[in-house]
């Protein structure tokens, strides 16, 4: 006859990254950097995401970079436009890169 034993006490769950979306899951509630198509960049707090990389972010600072060529001097003129949004939904098909916060 087997003697019943209490289950071992588990140590605090260590959050690990086993697949790419785990890295995003661990970044919920933290500031992240998102690079989008057409030279757009976002920095803000991640609140939600899905498997299509649709993102829900708050306190977002968007930077739009445009490059124009001066017709007389043929020099490139780089312009950056910044704007802030309290809440933003980002469609996943425009996402190129997501960078989680630095962890020390």
C-alpha positions, -999 to 999 in steps of 0.1 A, spaced: 0 0 0 13 34 -10 15 61 16 1 94 5 25 123 7 19 159 5 28 175 -28 62 192 -26 60 229 -19 68 247 -52 93 274 -54 82 308 -68 75 304 -105 104 316 -126 92 333 -157 111 321 -186 112 328 -223 106 297 -244 91 313 -275 91 348 -290 57 358 -277 68 350 -241 91 380 -243 62 402 -252 40 386 -225 67 394 -199 66 431 -210 30 438 -203 27 468 -181 62 481 -190 76 506 -215 85 491 -249 98 503 -282 80 494 -315 92 500 -350 66 502 -377 66 503 -414 71 537 -432 96 550 -407 74 552 -377 85 544 -341 65 541 -309 75 542 -273 48 535 -246 34 511 -221 22 478 -234 -13 467 -221 -23 438 -245 -13 419 -275 -24 389 -296 -8 363 -319 -11 387 -349 10 413 -329 -19 437 -326 -9 458 -297 -27 480 -272 -5 507 -257 -9 538 -235 11 570 -230 25 566 -265 51 589 -281 51 584 -319 80 596 -340 76 599 -377 107 603 -398 106 617 -433 134 623 -457 130 650 -484 156 660 -511 163 696 -517 158 701 -555 185 727 -557 213 712 -536 203 676 -538 208 673 -501 187 651 -479 166 669 -453 155 646 -425 124 658 -405 111 642 -374 76 648 -362 65 637 -327 31 633 -312 16 618 -281 -15 596 -277 -30 586 -244 -41 552 -258 -33 536 -291 -43 504 -309 -15 492 -333 -24 467 -361 0 439 -362 7 438 -399 26 471 -396 49 460 -368 85 454 -378 102 451 -344 93 451 -308 120 457 -282 112 449 -245 125 470 -217 161 465 -205 163 442 -175 193 443 -153 
